């Protein structure tokens, strides 16, 4: 069975005290007994927000153990973090403990998630449950201070033994900045309003995000009248990450917030502004507060700054996919006018001073020589700069295509933007597409002073660390799955990680997910023995231009947003019926007919579909707002001007533009030859693997 969905059949049957025990996914309509059991043990299990049980049950992430009389003996609630399984709750009714129920639940979880890498659980060191994990063959991998004073957290891990290319990196957790009221909630758990905030302290959640404070918290502490409390509070600050933004960016963010938050009436109002401004300037992805005044401005603050404001319970309610997706937030660059252009020789002195890696002792003379050399061979090396209107340059990059089969980036520096990670991901993707356009076999980034945060992004984008470089193979055409996996086995050193380790008779959904990961890692290569479904998806010329079609964008007087065209990930919305495309899948983009666009009525591109959602328009808009592609009014139009209307959205990435787009008259011949005559392409059309191969080979 796949860890991306559990079959509604029984997973495991065992004997406990002579009685048959069945483990099965719990449906979202049958949660009463689960809630009773949770409340009886909430002192150790911790807080869960409203709707969390329903959400996990709908995803198949809630398994229950029942006896022959249908009595719930225990349950395991879990979630996925990349390819790791994270146990949120493992709970057995008191009267059935020490009878093997816990082992049965964990074994069922292993079966349900066999294509993942392993299971992680976090437990306070003073809890009796720590005696259980070793008996289940878990091992302690980490121990760290809990956010409760004088407490430790242990991280337990059960490894499935799969080799791992797409490794789990717990260092790059999304940052959630908390304001003063949440900070003091955590300091005073007995307070009347602190229960909601206390959920942020549960062990499993501390593995998914890192809580942070701004320096303004010291001013808030100083206003406390009790000297003992001030001392305790300053000690408590040490358990959080302290954000240290650039003063220039901080002042800029404060200026943006003034018209939104209005005048400061009292010192705490100004502190609220400074907490939020410091969080934005330091690149935090979330700002956590119970302040109603700030929460009412959530949408306006997001549009202006890209940070998501939410309550503690709302942060706890986010899925792991949503937390991880937040690492890539193109909306944070909205309203920032950036230009990518070649640097001139006369720019070099100033650019070197701006981007020299002072912190690691890089020599100015070395960087000067490297950048001057790049300018001296403009036919094969490009020294590129990214400028932000009215501010200092924010990126400096060298593209080197000197070697016949390799596209090198020997210099990659990004700094001075409140959304550095997102901008860096844009620019990596831009360089990768350029390497594919030049038909290079591999792409390397080998800046010897590469910032650690850039290395983390490269790992997330499936680059391998080989020697001193980060390498990605540009596979072309169709290949067998096992040959694609062998390609990823080329590498050296302890940082090399494999992909694979699957049983030959794996479930179909696991095979599809495996293929999606391989096609991402070896883009633009395609798997020959395919399980991924493929759809021809119609799209209006305007949205094709905005989302991915650089050639069409040149035909528009104003052009497409250059930031949209650089994105690794985008989202598209359409009517909820028919419910397609499914996910994961491939999308072949067909641009519909509209006057004024030369590539209308052409098949123009291919993308990977990552997720598909059906829901209310306002909910889907909030979910994908971070991508900043569609405005609310545009999504409302898809929902026929009903905010609660049901629509479909799907996120897609790894878009390959076809050098030879296929016109409609030719596409019709292919459709007719494959038994699809009379098709009008008014909605997504699923096509066979053979037809996909014919169309793709014709277009590239």
ABEGO torsion letter per residue (X at the ends): XBAAEBBABBABBBBBGGBBBBBBBBBAABAAAAAAAAAAAAAAAEBBBBGAAAAAAAAGABBBBBBAAGBBAEBBBBBBBEABBBBABBBBBAAABGAGAAAAAAAAAAAAAAABAEBBBBBBAABAAAAAAAAAGBBBABBBBBABBGBBBBBBBBBAGBBBABBBBAABBBBBBBBAAAAAAAABAABAAAAAAAAAABAAAAAABBBBBBAAAAAAAAABABAAAAAAAAAAAAABBBBBBBAAAAAAAAAAAAAAAEBBABAAAAAAAAAAAAAAAAGBABBBBABAAAAAAAAAAAAAAGBBBBBAAAAAABBAAAAAAAABBAAAABGBBBBBBBBBAAAAAAAAAAABBAAAGBBAAAAAAAAAAAAABAAABBBBBBBBBGBBBABBBBBBAABAABBBBABBBBBGBABAAAAAAAAAAAAAAAAAAAGBABBBBABAABBAAAAAAAAAAGBBBBEABBBBBBBBEBBBAAAAAAAAABEBEAABBBBEGBBAABBAAAAAAAAAAAAAAAOABBBABBABBBBBBBBBAAAAAAAABAAAAAABAAEBBAAAAABABBBBBBBAOBBOBBOBBBBBBBBBBBBGBAABGBBABBBBBABBBBBBAAAAAAAAAAAGABBAAAAAAAAGGBAABBBBBBBBBGBBBBABBBBAAAAAAAAAAAGABGBAGABBBBBBAAAAAAAAAAAX
